[in-house]
């Protein structure tokens, strides 16, 4: 059962996945981890969050490395960012779906 104010199309799994973030006009990655992850987005914990609307390239470190393009949709100062995935290769989408399905079964 989801709350009435829940806007997400896919349930997020509370899981830390190592990531590398490349912001617009940046050549060096910021390393971190997700605090939750779904097929269409994630939450990144960081004390220096990005402004809403910032486009990010994110490398998710699952069994392989998935490259995702996303847009920052929430900014929580000194906490982190919510990111909505806007582009991903179909094979990466399927790998992420399998990873999340396996995680839900464990939980």
PAZAPA-4460 file (N, C-alpha, C; in steps of 0.05 Angstrom, whole numbers, plus 32768, in hexadecimal, padded with zeros to 4 digits):
% residues 107
    n_x    n_y    n_z   ca_x   ca_y   ca_z    c_x    c_y    c_z   seq   type   mol
   8011   7FE8   8000   8000   8000   8000   8012   8019   8000     1      X     A
   800D   802B   7FED   801D   8043   7FEB   800D   805B   7FF5     2      X     A
   801B   806E   8001   800D   8087   800A   8001   8096   7FF3     3      X     A
   7FED   80A6   7FF7   7FE0   80B6   7FE2   7FF3   80CA   7FD5     4      X     A
   8007   80D3   7FE5   801A   80E7   7FD9   8032   80DA   7FCB     5      X     A
   8032   80C0   7FC9   8048   80B2   7FBC   8046   80B7   7F9D     6      X     A
   805B   80C3   7F91   805A   80CA   7F75   806B   80B7   7F64     7      X     A
   807A   80A6   7F70   808D   8094   7F62   807D   807F   7F53     8      X     A
   8087   8079   7F3A   807A   8064   7F2A   8084   8049   7F33     9      X     A
   809D   8048   7F3E   80A9   802F   7F47   80B2   8031   7F64    10      X     A
   80AE   801C   7F73   80B6   801C   7F8F   80D4   801D   7F91    11      X     A
   80DE   802D   7FA4   80FB   802F   7FA8   8104   801B   7FBD    12      X     A
   811B   800F   7FB7   8127   7FFB   7FC9   813C   8009   7FD9    13      X     A
   813B   8007   7FF4   8150   8013   8005   8169   8003   8002    14      X     A
   817C   800D   7FF2   8195   7FFE   7FED   81AB   8012   7FE6    15      X     A
   81C3   800B   7FF0   81DA   801C   7FEA   81E9   800F   7FD2    16      X     A
   81EA   801D   7FBC   81F8   8014   7FA4   820D   8029   7F9E    17      X     A
   8227   8021   7F9B   823C   8034   7F95   8236   8042   7F7A    18      X     A
   823C   805C   7F79   8237   806B   7F61   824E   807F   7F5C    19      X     A
   8250   8087   7F43   8261   809D   7F3B   824E   80B1   7F2D    20      X     A
   8250   80CA   7F35   823F   80DF   7F2A   8250   80F3   7F1A    21      X     A
   8247   80F8   7F02   8254   810C   7EF1   823F   8122   7EED    22      X     A
   8244   813A   7EF8   8231   8150   7EF4   8238   815F   7EDA    23      X     A
   8225   816F   7ED1   8229   817F   7EBA   8243   818F   7EBC    24      X     A
   8253   8190   7EA7   826B   819F   7EA5   8280   8197   7EBA    25      X     A
   827F   817E   7EC3   8293   8174   7ED6   82A1   815D   7EC9    26      X     A
   82BC   815C   7ECD   82CB   8146   7EC1   82D3   8131   7ED5    27      X     A
   82D1   8137   7EEF   82D8   8123   7F03   82BF   811A   7F12    28      X     A
   82BE   8100   7F17   82A6   80F5   7F24   82A5   80FA   7F42    29      X     A
   828D   80FA   7F4C   8288   80FB   7F69   827F   80DF   7F70    30      X     A
   828D   80D2   7F83   8285   80B7   7F8B   8273   80B7   7FA3    31      X     A
   8261   80A5   7FA3   824E   80A3   7FBA   823E   8089   7FB8    32      X     A
   8226   808B   7FC3   8214   8073   7FC3   81F7   807D   7FC3    33      X     A
   81E6   806B   7FB9   81CA   8071   7FBB   81C0   8069   7FD7    34      X     A
   81AB   8076   7FE0   819E   806C   7FF9   8185   805D   7FF2    35      X     A
   817A   8062   7FDA   8164   8052   7FD0   8166   8053   7FB1    36      X     A
   8159   803F   7FA5   815B   803C   7F88   8142   802F   7F7D    37      X     A
   8139   8039   7F66   8122   802D   7F58   812A   802C   7F3A    38      X     A
   8118   8022   7F2A   811C   8020   7F0E   811D   803B   7F00    39      X     A
   8111   804F   7F0D   8110   806A   7F00   811D   8080   7F10    40      X     A
   812B   8079   7F26   8138   808E   7F35   8147   8083   7F4D    41      X     A
   8154   8096   7F5C   8162   808F   7F74   8165   80A7   7F86    42      X     A
   816E   80A2   7F9E   8175   80B8   7FB1   8193   80B5   7FB7    43      X     A
   81A1   80CB   7FB4   81BD   80CC   7FB9   81C3   80DD   7FD1    44      X     A
   81D1   80D1   7FE5   81D8   80E0   7FFD   81F1   80F0   7FF8    45      X     A
   81F0   810A   7FFD   8207   811C   7FF9   8203   8135   800A    46      X     A
   8218   813F   8016   8215   8157   8026   8215   8170   8014    47      X     A
   821D   816C   7FFB   821D   8182   7FE8   820A   817B   7FD0    48      X     A
   81F0   817C   7FD4   81DE   8174   7FBF   81DE   8187   7FA7    49      X     A
   81D7   817C   7F91   81D5   818B   7F78   81BB   819A   7F76    50      X     A
   81BA   81B1   7F68   81A1   81C0   7F65   818D   81AF   7F55    51      X     A
   8173   81B4   7F5A   815E   81A7   7F4B   8161   81AE   7F2E    52      X     A
   815D   819A   7F1C   8160   819F   7F00   817B   8197   7EF5    53      X     A
   818F   8192   7F06   81A9   818B   7EFD   81A8   8170   7EEF    54      X     A
   81B5   816D   7ED8   81B6   8154   7ECA   81CF   8146   7ED3    55      X     A
   81CD   812C   7EDA   81E3   811C   7EE3   81E7   8103   7ED2    56      X     A
   8200   80FB   7ECF   8205   80E0   7EC4   820E   80D0   7EDC    57      X     A
   8202   80B9   7EE0   8207   80A9   7EF7   820F   808D   7EEE    58      X     A
   8225   8083   7EFA   822D   8068   7EF6   8226   8058   7F0E    59      X     A
   8213   8046   7F0B   820A   8034   7F21   821B   801B   7F20    60      X     A
   8227   8013   7F37   8238   7FFC   7F38   8229   7FE4   7F42    61      X     A
   821C   7FD6   7F30   820E   7FBD   7F37   8221   7FA6   7F31    62      X     A
   8218   7F90   7F25   822A   7F7B   7F1C   823C   7F86   7F06    63      X     A
   8231   7F97   7EF5   8240   7FA6   7EE1   823C   7FC4   7EE8    64      X     A
   8245   7FD5   7ED6   8241   7FF1   7ED9   822B   7FFB   7EC7    65      X     A
   8217   8007   7ED2   8201   8012   7EC2   8204   8030   7EC0    66      X     A
   8201   803B   7EA8   8202   8058   7EA4   81E6   8063   7EA2    67      X     A
   81E0   8076   7EB3   81C5   8082   7EB4   81C7   80A0   7EB2    68      X     A
   81B5   80AC   7EA3   81B3   80C9   7EA4   819A   80D0   7EB4    69      X     A
   819D   80E4   7EC6   8187   80EB   7ED7   8186   8109   7EDC    70      X     A
   816F   8112   7EE7   816B   812E   7EEE   8165   8130   7F0B    71      X     A
   8172   8143   7F19   816C   8147   7F35   8150   8153   7F38    72      X     A
   8140   8145   7F49   8124   814E   7F4D   811F   8157   7F6A    73      X     A
   8130   8150   7F7D   812D   815A   7F98   8149   8162   7FA2    74      X     A
   8149   8176   7FB3   8162   8180   7FBF   815D   8183   7FDD    75      X     A
   816A   8173   7FED   8168   8174   800A   8183   817D   8014    76      X     A
   8186   8197   801C   81A0   81A1   8025   81AE   818F   803A    77      X     A
   81C7   818A   8035   81D8   8179   8047   81CE   815D   804A    78      X     A
   81BB   8154   8039   81B1   8139   803A   81B5   812B   8020    79      X     A
   81AA   8136   800A   81AD   8129   7FF0   819A   8132   7FDB    80      X     A
   8199   8122   7FC6   8189   8127   7FAE   8178   810F   7FA6    81      X     A
   8160   8115   7F9D   8150   8101   7F8F   8155   8105   7F72    82      X     A
   815A   80EF   7F63   8160   80F0   7F47   814C   80DF   7F37    83      X     A
   8141   80EB   7F22   812F   80DC   7F10   8140   80D4   7EF8    84      X     A
   8140   80BA   7EF1   814F   80B0   7EDA   8140   80B9   7EC1    85      X     A
   814F   80C4   7EAE   8143   80CD   7E95   814C   80BD   7E7D    86      X     A
   8163   80B0   7E7F   816D   80A0   7E69   817F   808A   7E73    87      X     A
   817A   8072   7E66   818A   805A   7E6D   8187   8046   7E56    88      X     A
   819C   8038   7E50   819A   8024   7E3B   8187   800E   7E44    89      X     A
   8179   8002   7E30   8165   7FED   7E37   8172   7FD6   7E46    90      X     A
   818A   7FCE   7E3F   8197   7FB7   7E4D   819E   7FBF   7E6A    91      X     A
   81A5   7FD9   7E6E   81AA   7FE2   7E89   8190   7FE3   7E9A    92      X     A
   817B   7FEB   7E8D   8161   7FEB   7E9A   815A   7FCE   7EA4    93      X     A
   815E   7FBB   7E92   8158   7F9F   7E99   816A   7F95   7EB0    94      X     A
   8184   7F9D   7EB0   8196   7F94   7EC5   818D   7FA1   7EE0    95      X     A
   8185   7FBA   7EDF   817C   7FC8   7EF7   8162   7FBA   7F01    96      X     A
   8150   7FB4   7EEF   8136   7FA7   7EF6   813C   7F8C   7F04    97      X     A
   814E   7F7C   7EF9   8155   7F62   7F05   8162   7F66   7F20    98      X     A
   8174   7F7A   7F23   8181   7F80   7F3C   816C   7F88   7F52    99      X     A
   8159   7F99   7F4A   8145   7FA2   7F5D   8132   7F8B   7F65   100      X     A
   812A   7F7B   7F51   8119   7F64   7F57   8126   7F51   7F6A   101      X     A
   8140   7F4C   7F67   814E   7F3A   7F79   8150   7F46   7F95   102      X     A
   8154   7F60   7F96   8155   7F6E   7FB0   813B   7F6E   7FBF   103      X     A
   8125   7F71   7FB0   810A   7F70   7FBD   8105   7F54   7FC9   104      X     A
   810D   7F40   7FBB   8109   7F24   7FC4   8119   7F1F   7FDE   105      X     A
   8131   7F2B   7FE0   8141   7F27   7FF8   8135   7F35   8010   106      X     A
   812A   7F4D   800A   8120   7F5E   8020   8108   7F53   802C   107      X     A
***
